[in-house]
Amino acid sequence: MTIETFSWGIKVSSQPTEGSKDTVRKVQFGDGYAQVSGSGLNDEIRTYEFSFSGDPTTANEIHAFLRRHKVKSFIFTPPFGDTALWRVEADTLKKVVKNVKVITVTATFEQAFAP
């Protein structure tokens, strides 16, 4: 099974934002000492806030691609970032029709560690 690649360009004007979710375990002791450790091999999950506004044909292609990748990984390279596997985070995909010439598609990508 081939992993699809997100190949549409990212506009800097959309102010793309990359973040992370950390899964950290912390134990606080009575003397003020705290022991902190990562939870598993992939204790940091990167996130990426995606937004596209443009012509309806391209917006609908992007929306269809992202609908297919809510549970299936795709290859994506964030601006100034590293190529990795990503999925669309649950309940974040949205499409807004601004007018007959402009549709906006937004979603949050979360890093995936296996297809």
A tleap script that builds the chain and sets N, CA, C and O, in Angstrom:
source leaprc.protein.ff14SB
mol = sequence {
  NMET THR ILE GLU THR PHE SER TRP GLY ILE
  LYS VAL SER SER GLN PRO THR GLU GLY SER
  LYS ASP THR VAL ARG LYS VAL GLN PHE GLY
  ASP GLY TYR ALA GLN VAL SER GLY SER GLY
  LEU ASN ASP GLU ILE ARG THR TYR GLU PHE
  SER PHE SER GLY ASP PRO THR THR ALA ASN
  GLU ILE HIE ALA PHE LEU ARG ARG HIE LYS
  VAL LYS SER PHE ILE PHE THR PRO PRO PHE
  GLY ASP THR ALA LEU TRP ARG VAL GLU ALA
  ASP THR LEU LYS LYS VAL VAL LYS ASN VAL
  LYS VAL ILE THR VAL THR ALA THR PHE GLU
  GLN ALA PHE ALA CPRO
}
set mol.1.N position { 0.842 -1.177 0.000 }
set mol.1.CA position { 0.000 0.000 0.000 }
set mol.1.C position { 0.892 1.247 0.000 }
set mol.1.O position { 1.797 1.384 0.823 }
set mol.2.N position { 0.616 2.128 -0.925 }
set mol.2.CA position { 1.411 3.335 -1.074 }
set mol.2.C position { 0.907 4.433 -0.150 }
set mol.2.O position { -0.299 4.628 -0.002 }
set mol.3.N position { 1.830 5.141 0.463 }
set mol.3.CA position { 1.465 6.274 1.320 }
set mol.3.C position { 1.426 7.522 0.449 }
set mol.3.O position { 2.406 7.849 -0.220 }
set mol.4.N position { 0.294 8.217 0.457 }
set mol.4.CA position { 0.133 9.418 -0.355 }
set mol.4.C position { 0.934 10.578 0.233 }
set mol.4.O position { 1.241 10.606 1.424 }
set mol.5.N position { 1.262 11.531 -0.636 }
set mol.5.CA position { 2.005 12.721 -0.232 }
set mol.5.C position { 1.136 13.956 -0.393 }
set mol.5.O position { 0.491 14.139 -1.425 }
set mol.6.N position { 1.120 14.801 0.627 }
set mol.6.CA position { 0.422 16.085 0.553 }
set mol.6.C position { 1.312 16.999 -0.281 }
set mol.6.O position { 2.390 17.390 0.168 }
set mol.7.N position { 0.869 17.347 -1.495 }
set mol.7.CA position { 1.751 18.040 -2.437 }
set mol.7.C position { 1.364 19.490 -2.719 }
set mol.7.O position { 2.013 20.148 -3.533 }
set mol.8.N position { 0.328 19.996 -2.069 }
set mol.8.CA position { -0.075 21.378 -2.299 }
set mol.8.C position { 0.858 22.307 -1.527 }
set mol.8.O position { 1.302 21.982 -0.426 }
set mol.9.N position { 1.145 23.448 -2.109 }
set mol.9.CA position { 2.024 24.417 -1.462 }
set mol.9.C position { 1.364 25.052 -0.247 }
set mol.9.O position { 0.138 25.125 -0.160 }
set mol.10.N position { 2.178 25.506 0.678 }
set mol.10.CA position { 1.696 26.182 1.881 }
set mol.10.C position { 1.983 27.668 1.726 }
set mol.10.O position { 3.122 28.065 1.481 }
set mol.11.N position { 0.952 28.483 1.869 }
set mol.11.CA position { 1.125 29.932 1.769 }
set mol.11.C position { 1.567 30.485 3.121 }
set mol.11.O position { 0.945 30.216 4.148 }
set mol.12.N position { 2.640 31.254 3.104 }
set mol.12.CA position { 3.138 31.853 4.340 }
set mol.12.C position { 2.120 32.848 4.892 }
set mol.12.O position { 2.066 33.073 6.101 }
set mol.13.N position { 1.317 33.440 4.019 }
set mol.13.CA position { 0.314 34.409 4.464 }
set mol.13.C position { -0.742 33.779 5.373 }
set mol.13.O position { -1.423 34.485 6.117 }
set mol.14.N position { -0.879 32.442 5.311 }
set mol.14.CA position { -1.847 31.770 6.190 }
set mol.14.C position { -1.287 31.573 7.597 }
set mol.14.O position { -1.961 31.005 8.457 }
set mol.15.N position { -0.069 32.036 7.837 }
set mol.15.CA position { 0.623 31.939 9.124 }
set mol.15.C position { 0.597 30.519 9.690 }
set mol.15.O position { 0.037 30.283 10.761 }
set mol.16.N position { 1.211 29.568 8.959 }
set mol.16.CA position { 1.221 28.192 9.443 }
set mol.16.C position { 1.907 28.087 10.804 }
set mol.16.O position { 2.945 28.705 11.039 }
set mol.17.N position { 1.315 27.300 11.688 }
set mol.17.CA position { 1.812 27.184 13.056 }
set mol.17.C position { 2.109 25.727 13.378 }
set mol.17.O position { 1.253 24.857 13.215 }
set mol.18.N position { 3.323 25.470 13.834 }
set mol.18.CA position { 3.679 24.128 14.267 }
set mol.18.C position { 3.803 24.126 15.782 }
set mol.18.O position { 4.388 25.039 16.364 }
set mol.19.N position { 3.256 23.110 16.413 }
set mol.19.CA position { 3.318 22.991 17.864 }
set mol.19.C position { 3.655 21.566 18.250 }
set mol.19.O position { 4.069 20.767 17.411 }
set mol.20.N position { 3.477 21.251 19.523 }
set mol.20.CA position { 3.709 19.883 19.968 }
set mol.20.C position { 2.848 19.563 21.178 }
set mol.20.O position { 2.477 20.437 21.962 }
set mol.21.N position { 2.544 18.277 21.299 }
set mol.21.CA position { 1.849 17.750 22.474 }
set mol.21.C position { 2.837 16.807 23.149 }
set mol.21.O position { 3.402 15.924 22.504 }
set mol.22.N position { 3.038 16.993 24.425 }
set mol.22.CA position { 3.984 16.163 25.161 }
set mol.22.C position { 3.239 15.225 26.097 }
set mol.22.O position { 2.290 15.621 26.773 }
set mol.23.N position { 3.686 13.980 26.124 }
set mol.23.CA position { 3.156 13.038 27.102 }
set mol.23.C position { 4.282 12.755 28.091 }
set mol.23.O position { 5.194 11.970 27.828 }
set mol.24.N position { 4.186 13.415 29.223 }
set mol.24.CA position { 5.241 13.371 30.233 }
set mol.24.C position { 4.654 12.871 31.548 }
set mol.24.O position { 3.550 13.247 31.942 }
set mol.25.N position { 5.411 12.030 32.204 }
set mol.25.CA position { 5.015 11.556 33.535 }
set mol.25.C position { 5.844 12.312 34.571 }
set mol.25.O position { 7.055 12.474 34.422 }
set mol.26.N position { 5.171 12.768 35.618 }
set mol.26.CA position { 5.869 13.532 36.653 }
set mol.26.C position { 5.437 13.021 38.020 }
set mol.26.O position { 4.247 12.870 38.296 }
set mol.27.N position { 6.419 12.759 38.865 }
set mol.27.CA position { 6.161 12.351 40.242 }
set mol.27.C position { 6.786 13.408 41.142 }
set mol.27.O position { 7.984 13.680 41.060 }
set mol.28.N position { 5.963 13.999 42.002 }
set mol.28.CA position { 6.430 15.050 42.916 }
set mol.28.C position { 6.615 14.438 44.301 }
set mol.28.O position { 5.703 13.807 44.833 }
set mol.29.N position { 7.785 14.626 44.876 }
set mol.29.CA position { 8.071 14.097 46.199 }
set mol.29.C position { 7.936 15.198 47.243 }
set mol.29.O position { 7.972 16.382 46.909 }
set mol.30.N position { 7.781 14.813 48.491 }
set mol.30.CA position { 7.541 15.751 49.583 }
set mol.30.C position { 8.653 16.760 49.815 }
set mol.30.O position { 8.402 17.857 50.314 }
set mol.31.N position { 9.874 16.401 49.459 }
set mol.31.CA position { 10.992 17.318 49.699 }
set mol.31.C position { 11.197 18.315 48.561 }
set mol.31.O position { 12.194 19.038 48.546 }
set mol.32.N position { 10.262 18.362 47.605 }
set mol.32.CA position { 10.356 19.302 46.490 }
set mol.32.C position { 10.976 18.708 45.235 }
set mol.32.O position { 10.913 19.312 44.164 }
set mol.33.N position { 11.572 17.536 45.360 }
set mol.33.CA position { 12.179 16.885 44.202 }
set mol.33.C position { 11.077 16.339 43.298 }
set mol.33.O position { 10.095 15.775 43.781 }
set mol.34.N position { 11.238 16.505 42.003 }
set mol.34.CA position { 10.289 15.959 41.032 }
set mol.34.C position { 11.047 15.091 40.043 }
set mol.34.O position { 12.111 15.468 39.553 }
set mol.35.N position { 10.490 13.935 39.758 }
set mol.35.CA position { 11.078 13.051 38.760 }
set mol.35.C position { 10.203 13.119 37.515 }
set mol.35.O position { 8.993 12.908 37.596 }
set mol.36.N position { 10.802 13.411 36.366 }
set mol.36.CA position { 10.064 13.590 35.121 }
set mol.36.C position { 10.628 12.647 34.071 }
set mol.36.O position { 11.844 12.511 33.939 }
set mol.37.N position { 9.742 11.996 33.323 }
set mol.37.CA position { 10.194 11.127 32.235 }
set mol.37.C position { 9.174 11.152 31.106 }
set mol.37.O position { 7.993 11.429 31.312 }
set mol.38.N position { 9.663 10.854 29.913 }
set mol.38.CA position { 8.777 10.757 28.764 }
set mol.38.C position { 7.954 9.489 28.851 }
set mol.38.O position { 8.365 8.512 29.477 }
set mol.39.N position { 6.799 9.508 28.228 }
set mol.39.CA position { 5.898 8.365 28.269 }
set mol.39.C position { 5.998 7.601 26.950 }
set mol.39.O position { 5.241 7.868 26.016 }
set mol.40.N position { 6.913 6.670 26.874 }
set mol.40.CA position { 7.054 5.863 25.671 }
set mol.40.C position { 8.122 6.391 24.726 }
set mol.40.O position { 8.827 7.352 25.034 }
set mol.41.N position { 8.227 5.743 23.568 }
set mol.41.CA position { 9.248 6.112 22.591 }
set mol.41.C position { 8.959 7.446 21.916 }
set mol.41.O position { 9.879 8.210 21.625 }
set mol.42.N position { 7.699 7.725 21.669 }
set mol.42.CA position { 7.306 8.945 20.967 }
set mol.42.C position { 6.548 9.854 21.922 }
set mol.42.O position { 5.331 10.007 21.818 }
set mol.43.N position { 7.279 10.454 22.854 }
set mol.43.CA position { 6.627 11.241 23.899 }
set mol.43.C position { 6.317 12.672 23.473 }
set mol.43.O position { 5.714 13.432 24.231 }
set mol.44.N position { 6.727 13.038 22.266 }
set mol.44.CA position { 6.356 14.346 21.722 }
set mol.44.C position { 5.673 14.120 20.380 }
set mol.44.O position { 6.235 13.487 19.487 }
set mol.45.N position { 4.463 14.642 20.245 }
set mol.45.CA position { 3.728 14.552 18.988 }
set mol.45.C position { 3.617 15.960 18.424 }
set mol.45.O position { 3.012 16.839 19.037 }
set mol.46.N position { 4.204 16.166 17.251 }
set mol.46.CA position { 4.130 17.483 16.624 }
set mol.46.C position { 2.745 17.697 16.020 }
set mol.46.O position { 2.107 16.754 15.554 }
set mol.47.N position { 2.293 18.936 16.035 }
set mol.47.CA position { 1.021 19.304 15.417 }
set mol.47.C position { 1.268 20.447 14.442 }
set mol.47.O position { 2.239 21.193 14.573 }
set mol.48.N position { 0.380 20.572 13.467 }
set mol.48.CA position { 0.526 21.607 12.454 }
set mol.48.C position { -0.860 22.134 12.103 }
set mol.48.O position { -1.734 21.373 11.688 }
set mol.49.N position { -1.052 23.426 12.270 }
set mol.49.CA position { -2.327 24.074 11.944 }
set mol.49.C position { -2.303 24.449 10.466 }
set mol.49.O position { -1.548 25.330 10.057 }
set mol.50.N position { -3.128 23.780 9.670 }
set mol.50.CA position { -3.156 24.007 8.224 }
set mol.50.C position { -4.360 24.854 7.841 }
set mol.50.O position { -5.448 24.694 8.394 }
set mol.51.N position { -4.152 25.759 6.887 }
set mol.51.CA position { -5.244 26.577 6.363 }
set mol.51.C position { -4.978 26.870 4.894 }
set mol.51.O position { -3.866 27.235 4.513 }
set mol.52.N position { -6.004 26.707 4.080 }
set mol.52.CA position { -5.921 27.057 2.662 }
set mol.52.C position { -7.148 27.864 2.298 }
set mol.52.O position { -8.268 27.475 2.627 }
set mol.53.N position { -6.949 28.985 1.620 }
set mol.53.CA position { -8.047 29.764 1.051 }
set mol.53.C position { -7.728 29.979 -0.411 }
set mol.53.O position { -6.652 30.465 -0.758 }
set mol.54.N position { -8.669 29.613 -1.268 }
set mol.54.CA position { -8.408 29.777 -2.690 }
set mol.54.C position { -9.529 29.263 -3.546 }
set mol.54.O position { -10.674 29.148 -3.109 }
set mol.55.N position { -9.177 28.954 -4.783 }
set mol.55.CA position { -10.190 28.556 -5.757 }
set mol.55.C position { -10.877 27.252 -5.347 }
set mol.55.O position { -10.256 26.384 -4.734 }
set mol.56.N position { -12.162 27.121 -5.689 }
set mol.56.CA position { -12.938 25.953 -5.265 }
set mol.56.C position { -12.378 24.613 -5.741 }
set mol.56.O position { -12.466 23.624 -5.013 }
set mol.57.N position { -11.808 24.558 -6.938 }
set mol.57.CA position { -11.283 23.286 -7.444 }
set mol.57.C position { -10.155 22.769 -6.552 }
set mol.57.O position { -10.175 21.614 -6.127 }
set mol.58.N position { -9.184 23.618 -6.274 }
set mol.58.CA position { -8.058 23.220 -5.422 }
set mol.58.C position { -8.523 22.936 -4.000 }
set mol.58.O position { -8.097 21.954 -3.392 }
set mol.59.N position { -9.390 23.785 -3.468 }
set mol.59.CA position { -9.892 23.595 -2.101 }
set mol.59.C position { -10.615 22.262 -1.967 }
set mol.59.O position { -10.442 21.566 -0.967 }
set mol.60.N position { -11.419 21.899 -2.955 }
set mol.60.CA position { -12.143 20.623 -2.896 }
set mol.60.C position { -11.197 19.432 -3.024 }
set mol.60.O position { -11.428 18.395 -2.403 }
set mol.61.N position { -10.128 19.568 -3.827 }
set mol.61.CA position { -9.123 18.502 -3.917 }
set mol.61.C position { -8.438 18.301 -2.562 }
set mol.61.O position { -8.269 17.170 -2.106 }
set mol.62.N position { -8.050 19.398 -1.933 }
set mol.62.CA position { -7.395 19.326 -0.622 }
set mol.62.C position { -8.341 18.723 0.409 }
set mol.62.O position { -7.939 17.863 1.193 }
set mol.63.N position { -9.594 19.170 0.413 }
set mol.63.CA position { -10.578 18.663 1.372 }
set mol.63.C position { -10.778 17.159 1.199 }
set mol.63.O position { -10.832 16.426 2.187 }
set mol.64.N position { -10.887 16.694 -0.042 }
set mol.64.CA position { -11.058 15.260 -0.301 }
set mol.64.C position { -9.836 14.476 0.180 }
set mol.64.O position { -9.981 13.408 0.774 }
set mol.65.N position { -8.640 14.996 -0.073 }
set mol.65.CA position { -7.414 14.344 0.384 }
set mol.65.C position { -7.406 14.223 1.905 }
set mol.65.O position { -7.124 13.156 2.450 }
set mol.66.N position { -7.717 15.325 2.583 }
set mol.66.CA position { -7.685 15.319 4.048 }
set mol.66.C position { -8.768 14.425 4.644 }
set mol.66.O position { -8.552 13.820 5.693 }
set mol.67.N position { -9.927 14.330 3.997 }
set mol.67.CA position { -10.976 13.411 4.475 }
set mol.67.C position { -10.490 11.969 4.450 }
set mol.67.O position { -10.857 11.172 5.314 }
set mol.68.N position { -9.664 11.632 3.461 }
set mol.68.CA position { -9.134 10.263 3.355 }
set mol.68.C position { -8.067 9.970 4.405 }
set mol.68.O position { -7.707 8.813 4.621 }
set mol.69.N position { -7.563 11.010 5.055 }
set mol.69.CA position { -6.409 10.820 5.937 }
set mol.69.C position { -6.689 11.159 7.397 }
set mol.69.O position { -5.830 11.697 8.096 }
set mol.70.N position { -7.887 10.842 7.843 }
set mol.70.CA position { -8.197 11.003 9.269 }
set mol.70.C position { -7.631 9.842 10.082 }
set mol.70.O position { -7.258 10.013 11.243 }
set mol.71.N position { -7.570 8.671 9.473 }
set mol.71.CA position { -7.020 7.501 10.166 }
set mol.71.C position { -5.863 6.873 9.397 }
set mol.71.O position { -5.244 5.919 9.869 }
set mol.72.N position { -5.574 7.403 8.226 }
set mol.72.CA position { -4.505 6.877 7.378 }
set mol.72.C position { -3.416 7.948 7.243 }
set mol.72.O position { -3.724 9.113 6.993 }
set mol.73.N position { -2.172 7.567 7.405 }
set mol.73.CA position { -1.056 8.517 7.360 }
set mol.73.C position { -0.789 9.029 5.950 }
set mol.73.O position { -1.092 8.363 4.960 }
set mol.74.N position { -0.212 10.232 5.885 }
set mol.74.CA position { 0.270 10.787 4.624 }
set mol.74.C position { 1.620 11.450 4.877 }
set mol.74.O position { 1.971 11.751 6.018 }
set mol.75.N position { 2.364 11.671 3.812 }
set mol.75.CA position { 3.681 12.304 3.912 }
set mol.75.C position { 3.506 13.806 3.729 }
set mol.75.O position { 2.828 14.252 2.804 }
set mol.76.N position { 4.124 14.585 4.622 }
set mol.76.CA position { 4.003 16.039 4.567 }
set mol.76.C position { 5.287 16.662 5.094 }
set mol.76.O position { 5.886 16.169 6.050 }
set mol.77.N position { 5.700 17.753 4.455 }
set mol.77.CA position { 6.864 18.512 4.909 }
set mol.77.C position { 6.419 19.921 5.265 }
set mol.77.O position { 6.121 20.704 4.364 }
set mol.78.N position { 6.361 20.275 6.551 }
set mol.78.CA position { 6.000 21.643 6.932 }
set mol.78.C position { 7.064 22.629 6.448 }
set mol.78.O position { 8.218 22.242 6.264 }
set mol.79.N position { 6.699 23.890 6.238 }
set mol.79.CA position { 7.701 24.878 5.858 }
set mol.79.C position { 8.841 24.911 6.884 }
set mol.79.O position { 8.604 25.011 8.088 }
set mol.80.N position { 10.050 24.829 6.399 }
set mol.80.CA position { 11.260 24.843 7.228 }
set mol.80.C position { 11.308 23.660 8.196 }
set mol.80.O position { 12.013 23.714 9.203 }
set mol.81.N position { 10.562 22.590 7.898 }
set mol.81.CA position { 10.516 21.430 8.781 }
set mol.81.C position { 11.015 20.179 8.085 }
set mol.81.O position { 11.486 20.226 6.949 }
set mol.82.N position { 10.907 19.070 8.781 }
set mol.82.CA position { 11.350 17.783 8.267 }
set mol.82.C position { 10.167 16.988 7.736 }
set mol.82.O position { 9.055 17.085 8.254 }
set mol.83.N position { 10.418 16.209 6.706 }
set mol.83.CA position { 9.396 15.328 6.154 }
set mol.83.C position { 9.064 14.257 7.187 }
set mol.83.O position { 9.953 13.656 7.791 }
set mol.84.N position { 7.766 14.033 7.377 }
set mol.84.CA position { 7.324 13.039 8.360 }
set mol.84.C position { 5.951 12.513 7.954 }
set mol.84.O position { 5.342 12.989 6.996 }
set mol.85.N position { 5.485 11.529 8.700 }
set mol.85.CA position { 4.125 11.020 8.519 }
set mol.85.C position { 3.175 11.826 9.390 }
set mol.85.O position { 3.507 12.170 10.524 }
set mol.86.N position { 1.989 12.127 8.860 }
set mol.86.CA position { 0.988 12.924 9.561 }
set mol.86.C position { -0.384 12.320 9.325 }
set mol.86.O position { -0.577 11.554 8.381 }
set mol.87.N position { -1.341 12.663 10.185 }
set mol.87.CA position { -2.768 12.351 10.025 }
set mol.87.C position { -3.543 13.608 10.354 }
set mol.87.O position { -3.023 14.520 10.999 }
set mol.88.N position { -4.801 13.654 9.905 }
set mol.88.CA position { -5.679 14.760 10.284 }
set mol.88.C position { -6.236 14.446 11.667 }
set mol.88.O position { -6.823 13.384 11.876 }
set mol.89.N position { -6.056 15.360 12.602 }
set mol.89.CA position { -6.562 15.167 13.964 }
set mol.89.C position { -8.087 15.102 13.939 }
set mol.89.O position { -8.731 15.838 13.191 }
set mol.90.N position { -8.655 14.235 14.743 }
set mol.90.CA position { -10.107 14.032 14.784 }
set mol.90.C position { -10.857 15.340 15.011 }
set mol.90.O position { -10.459 16.159 15.840 }
set mol.91.N position { -11.927 15.524 14.281 }
set mol.91.CA position { -12.859 16.655 14.444 }
set mol.91.C position { -12.248 18.023 14.160 }
set mol.91.O position { -12.753 19.022 14.671 }
set mol.92.N position { -11.181 18.108 13.364 }
set mol.92.CA position { -10.590 19.419 13.087 }
set mol.92.C position { -10.749 19.868 11.637 }
set mol.92.O position { -10.479 21.028 11.322 }
set mol.93.N position { -11.178 18.981 10.757 }
set mol.93.CA position { -11.303 19.331 9.341 }
set mol.93.C position { -12.557 20.163 9.111 }
set mol.93.O position { -13.661 19.768 9.488 }
set mol.94.N position { -12.364 21.338 8.478 }
set mol.94.CA position { -13.491 22.233 8.206 }
set mol.94.C position { -13.349 22.824 6.815 }
set mol.94.O position { -12.239 23.079 6.347 }
set mol.95.N position { -14.496 23.041 6.151 }
set mol.95.CA position { -14.525 23.694 4.843 }
set mol.95.C position { -15.565 24.794 4.898 }
set mol.95.O position { -16.716 24.545 5.256 }
set mol.96.N position { -15.168 26.021 4.544 }
set mol.96.CA position { -16.062 27.175 4.582 }
set mol.96.C position { -16.096 27.798 3.192 }
set mol.96.O position { -15.055 28.141 2.631 }
set mol.97.N position { -17.302 27.942 2.642 }
set mol.97.CA position { -17.465 28.595 1.348 }
set mol.97.C position { -17.590 30.095 1.602 }
set mol.97.O position { -18.590 30.560 2.149 }
set mol.98.N position { -16.562 30.850 1.198 }
set mol.98.CA position { -16.563 32.307 1.394 }
set mol.98.C position { -17.434 32.986 0.340 }
set mol.98.O position { -18.242 33.859 0.657 }
set mol.99.N position { -17.261 32.577 -0.909 }
set mol.99.CA position { -18.082 33.036 -2.028 }
set mol.99.C position { -17.865 32.052 -3.172 }
set mol.99.O position { -17.236 31.015 -2.965 }
set mol.100.N position { -18.360 32.341 -4.366 }
set mol.100.CA position { -18.254 31.378 -5.463 }
set mol.100.C position { -16.819 31.192 -5.948 }
set mol.100.O position { -16.536 30.232 -6.665 }
set mol.101.N position { -15.920 32.079 -5.577 }
set mol.101.CA position { -14.531 31.990 -6.032 }
set mol.101.C position { -13.545 31.587 -4.946 }
set mol.101.O position { -12.386 31.304 -5.247 }
set mol.102.N position { -13.979 31.556 -3.688 }
set mol.102.CA position { -13.048 31.272 -2.588 }
set mol.102.C position { -13.664 30.296 -1.587 }
set mol.102.O position { -14.768 30.506 -1.083 }
set mol.103.N position { -12.922 29.228 -1.315 }
set mol.103.CA position { -13.279 28.264 -0.270 }
set mol.103.C position { -12.083 28.153 0.668 }
set mol.103.O position { -10.935 28.121 0.223 }
set mol.104.N position { -12.358 28.095 1.963 }
set mol.104.CA position { -11.303 27.933 2.965 }
set mol.104.C position { -11.398 26.535 3.567 }
set mol.104.O position { -12.473 26.087 3.968 }
set mol.105.N position { -10.259 25.857 3.623 }
set mol.105.CA position { -10.158 24.532 4.245 }
set mol.105.C position { -9.157 24.649 5.387 }
set mol.105.O position { -8.043 25.136 5.193 }
set mol.106.N position { -9.554 24.202 6.580 }
set mol.106.CA position { -8.652 24.209 7.729 }
set mol.106.C position { -8.642 22.829 8.380 }
set mol.106.O position { -9.632 22.098 8.333 }
set mol.107.N position { -7.519 22.490 8.984 }
set mol.107.CA position { -7.393 21.217 9.697 }
set mol.107.C position { -6.149 21.277 10.569 }
set mol.107.O position { -5.254 22.092 10.344 }
set mol.108.N position { -6.107 20.410 11.559 }
set mol.108.CA position { -4.902 20.237 12.363 }
set mol.108.C position { -4.302 18.891 11.999 }
set mol.108.O position { -4.968 17.858 12.073 }
set mol.109.N position { -3.038 18.915 11.607 }
set mol.109.CA position { -2.316 17.678 11.336 }
set mol.109.C position { -1.608 17.275 12.621 }
set mol.109.O position { -1.096 18.125 13.350 }
set mol.110.N position { -1.582 15.967 12.896 }
set mol.110.CA position { -0.796 15.476 14.023 }
set mol.110.C position { 0.170 14.426 13.511 }
set mol.110.O position { -0.164 13.628 12.635 }
set mol.111.N position { 1.356 14.435 14.060 }
set mol.111.CA position { 2.394 13.522 13.622 }
set mol.111.C position { 1.961 12.084 13.866 }
set mol.111.O position { 1.397 11.757 14.910 }
set mol.112.N position { 2.236 11.231 12.881 }
set mol.112.CA position { 1.941 9.800 12.993 }
set mol.112.C position { 3.276 9.057 12.983 }
set mol.112.O position { 4.253 9.529 12.402 }
set mol.113.N position { 3.307 7.910 13.620 }
set mol.113.CA position { 4.567 7.184 13.715 }
set mol.113.C position { 4.558 5.864 12.968 }
set mol.113.O position { 5.561 5.151 12.951 }
set mol.114.N position { 3.435 5.533 12.353 }
set mol.114.CA position { 3.323 4.344 11.512 }
set mol.114.C position { 2.136 4.549 10.583 }
set mol.114.O position { 1.186 5.248 10.935 }
set mol.115.N position { 2.184 3.946 9.402 }
set mol.115.CA position { 1.082 4.137 8.452 }
set mol.115.C position { -0.223 3.669 9.027 }
set mol.115.O position { -1.256 3.755 8.364 }
savepdb mol mol.pdb
quit
